[in-house]
Amino acid sequence: MRIVTSVAAMQRLAMEWNRRGVRAGLVPTMGYLHEGHMSLLRKARERVGNRGVVVASIYVNPTQFAPTEDLAHYPRDLARDKKLCRDAGVDVVFVPGDHQMYPSRHGAEFSTYVVEETLSRGMEGVSRPTHFRGVATAVAKLFNIIRPEVAVFGAKDFQQAAIVKRMARDLNFPVKIIVAPTVREADGLALSSRNRYLSAEERRQAVALWQGIQLARQTVRTSTRPIPASRLNSELKWLIETRPAARVDYIEFFDPETLQPVAKVQRGAQIALAVFVGKTRLIDNARI
Amino acid sequence: MRIVTSVAAMQRLAMEWNRRGVRAGLVPTMGYLHEGHMSLLRKARERVGNRGVVVASIYVNPTQFAPTEDLAHYPRDLARDKKLCRDAGVDVVFVPGDHQMYPSRHGAEFSTYVVEETLSRGMEGVSRPTHFRGVATAVAKLFNIIRPEVAVFGAKDFQQAAIVKRMARDLNFPVKIIVAPTVREADGLALSSRNRYLSAEERRQAVALWQGIQLARQTVRTSTRPIPASRLNSELKWLIETRPAARVDYIEFFDPETLQPVAKVQRGAQIALAVFVGKTRLIDNARI
């Protein structure tokens, strides 16, 4: 397994793969890897085969964090990440520093962003206004640096995956975007590097997100008619906030293609929610 | 010479070149080609050699025109353009339709833009607020569709060339950006497809831009000390507007790297100006 830290070296390697017809599969991560990431790496391997190369990028991208957010405290453990990547059969780990990704020469500071203007508006885009601009910019950079044939994203970040797909289509990146299912703990909590922020008690209460999703599903599936989104929303909020540490940021029901909110919820709609558990903001989503 | 009208076909061709190690040089144009474009095509050929391929794209990109601008009337003559390309030894002319470049499926409209936020602010960015967003987006698309090793832009659009260079650097496009000198008529008027809008009398008066540039050069070069930009600006405006059809939109003196205005003008500064001659808006620029 090769560790690459410079953009130029990574790009040379990618160009060589292009010339030799080697298929590359990319899994962009912010590190602190867990079983969810492992499932993305397996998916990438599946797509490029044993003669292809799997690249894991590990980069905590500053442009997708607001100044008030957890950039400085985002969990990092590169030694462990490398070991997990090696065990997962990753060919190249790309770990650029900030000076590599956002070089800042005096008078020529970084100034170009990729902005998706429709799908980014709701949900995470409301709570985190510059988040998706940062994500789209970093992903566009990684696509140009690594030139993968496929890139695999997790379904846990549903809106992000939709935006990356839209970006790839709109800007004609020749990259197939794969979205792999969310991996969950035994009690249903979606795996996330941020789960490590939770105290033992908060961890127990964090199952509220998954229980909310299940309540929504059950309510919709056992009803003979569509359920008003506002009613479902109130019920879920009530259920989730019976946990003393939990505070709902948003719960939304929407069309999984357009991300447009639906007034009445039926099978096939998507639910997404963000909940603070203590100081930790968790997200989850599922098809109803 | 091959004419390609679909994005998918162009991208397949580009991928094949990548695999075969064929170097591609791109000259993005809006068609209605003139000797300025021919010089860009020659430069592209120089860079990729006879075993490389030169691609001319011809596309009047709607996203870089404001609703009030001349999109509908922008001059077009595809038959003549093709002949000029063939004579210039172009290998592929890429002529996509709007439905190819900005496909619009209901509920999934085009929504991703590339935005440069520093160099775009002044000059053309003031007069044409969404212009460079459109340019950067279209150029990013062309880079992803054609995957050139080099792309050649004309120095006449100085700010555009600076923004494209910045975009390529910031988003890590593996494309070398070449800027080729402005080609001029015998009296100094910079070649532009928009010159065809000029009446015979306006055409005579249009030389005012070049005369203004020469006055600025002469004033600065014969002075022992830097000249206040505001004074030079007034003098040039006066000179240019002695022509009855000419009205100055802006005249700016700036650092050619950062595009930041300079208060005092000396050798090495850049001048750029935009002047309406009748209803036609012309631009020009030069190193002082």
Contacts between the chains, C-beta under 8 A, distances in Angstrom:
chain1	res1	chain2	res2	distance
A	7	B	172	6.3
A	11	B	172	7.0
A	11	B	174	5.7
A	15	B	174	6.7
A	18	B	18	4.6
A	18	B	19	6.9
A	19	B	18	6.9
A	19	B	19	6.6
A	19	B	21	5.3
A	21	B	19	5.3
A	107	B	255	7.7
A	107	B	257	6.2
A	107	B	258	4.4
A	107	B	260	7.6
A	108	B	166	7.4
A	108	B	257	6.8
A	108	B	258	6.8
A	109	B	118	6.8
A	110	B	170	5.4
A	111	B	116	5.6
A	111	B	117	4.9
A	111	B	118	3.9
A	111	B	119	6.7
A	111	B	166	6.1
A	111	B	170	6.5
A	112	B	114	6.6
A	112	B	115	7.1
A	112	B	116	4.8
A	112	B	117	7.4
A	112	B	136	7.2
A	112	B	166	6.0
A	112	B	167	4.7
A	112	B	170	3.7
A	112	B	171	5.7
A	113	B	114	7.6
A	113	B	115	5.3
A	113	B	117	6.8
A	114	B	112	6.6
A	114	B	113	7.6
A	114	B	114	5.7
A	114	B	115	7.8
A	114	B	171	7.2
A	115	B	112	7.1
A	115	B	113	5.3
A	115	B	114	7.8
A	115	B	115	5.5
A	116	B	111	5.6
A	116	B	112	4.8
A	117	B	111	4.9
A	117	B	112	7.4
A	117	B	113	6.8
A	118	B	109	6.8
A	118	B	111	3.9
A	119	B	111	6.7
A	136	B	112	7.2
A	137	B	171	7.4
A	140	B	171	5.4
A	141	B	170	7.9
A	141	B	171	5.7
A	141	B	172	4.9
A	144	B	171	5.9
A	144	B	172	4.2
A	144	B	173	5.3
A	144	B	174	6.5
A	145	B	172	5.0
A	147	B	174	7.9
A	166	B	108	7.4
A	166	B	111	6.1
A	166	B	112	6.0
A	167	B	112	4.7
A	170	B	110	5.4
A	170	B	111	6.5
A	170	B	112	3.7
A	170	B	141	7.9
A	171	B	112	5.7
A	171	B	114	7.2
A	171	B	137	7.4
A	171	B	140	5.4
A	171	B	141	5.7
A	171	B	144	5.9
A	172	B	7	6.2
A	172	B	11	7.0
A	172	B	141	5.0
A	172	B	144	4.2
A	172	B	145	5.0
A	173	B	144	5.3
A	174	B	11	5.7
A	174	B	15	6.8
A	174	B	144	6.6
A	174	B	147	8.0
A	255	B	107	7.7
A	257	B	107	6.3
A	257	B	108	6.8
A	258	B	107	4.4
A	258	B	108	6.8
A	260	B	107	7.6
